[in-house]
Amino acid sequence: MSEHPPDGRVFAMPTHRTTRAPARPTGRAVTLGLTLAVLAGAGWLAGMIYTLITWQL
């Protein structure tokens, strides 16, 4: 008799998915990106306020 499973596969497949720990290196990059976006938005807003205050009419 053959050592292979009866359905023709070469090796037995697991019946469940393996559990992996969630990878979180992207969380740091996302936090950095959002922080930079907030700083850029605050700088833009400050520039607009400065422009409106110093606008010569």
C-alpha positions as CSV (number, residue, x, y, z in Angstrom):
1,M,0.0,0.0,0.0
2,S,1.1,3.6,-0.7
3,E,2.1,6.1,2.0
4,H,0.2,8.9,0.2
5,P,-3.3,10.0,1.4
6,P,-6.1,8.3,-0.6
7,D,-7.1,11.6,-2.4
8,G,-3.8,11.8,-4.3
9,R,-2.0,14.5,-2.3
10,V,1.7,14.0,-1.6
11,F,1.3,15.0,2.0
12,A,-1.5,15.5,4.4
13,M,-2.8,19.1,4.6
14,P,-3.8,20.6,7.9
15,T,-7.5,21.1,8.5
16,H,-7.1,24.5,10.1
17,R,-5.3,27.8,9.4
18,T,-2.3,28.5,11.4
19,T,-2.6,31.4,13.7
20,R,-0.1,34.2,13.3
21,A,0.6,37.1,15.6
22,P,-0.6,40.3,13.9
23,A,2.3,42.2,12.4
24,R,2.3,45.8,13.7
25,P,5.3,47.6,12.1
26,T,3.0,49.6,9.9
27,G,1.3,51.1,13.0
28,R,4.4,53.2,13.7
29,A,4.6,54.4,10.1
30,V,0.9,55.3,10.1
31,T,1.2,57.3,13.3
32,L,4.2,59.1,12.0
33,G,2.4,59.9,8.7
34,L,-0.7,61.2,10.6
35,T,1.5,63.3,12.9
36,L,3.3,64.9,9.9
37,A,-0.1,65.5,8.2
38,V,-1.4,67.3,11.4
39,L,1.7,69.4,11.6
40,A,1.5,70.3,7.9
41,G,-2.2,71.2,8.3
42,A,-1.5,73.4,11.4
43,G,1.3,75.1,9.5
44,W,-1.0,75.8,6.5
45,L,-3.8,77.1,8.8
46,A,-1.3,79.4,10.5
47,G,-0.1,80.7,7.2
48,M,-3.7,81.4,6.0
49,I,-4.5,83.2,9.3
50,Y,-1.3,85.2,8.9
51,T,-2.1,86.1,5.3
52,L,-5.6,87.2,6.2
53,I,-4.4,89.4,9.1
54,T,-1.7,91.1,7.1
55,W,-3.7,91.5,3.9
56,Q,-3.5,95.0,2.5
57,L,-6.9,96.2,1.4
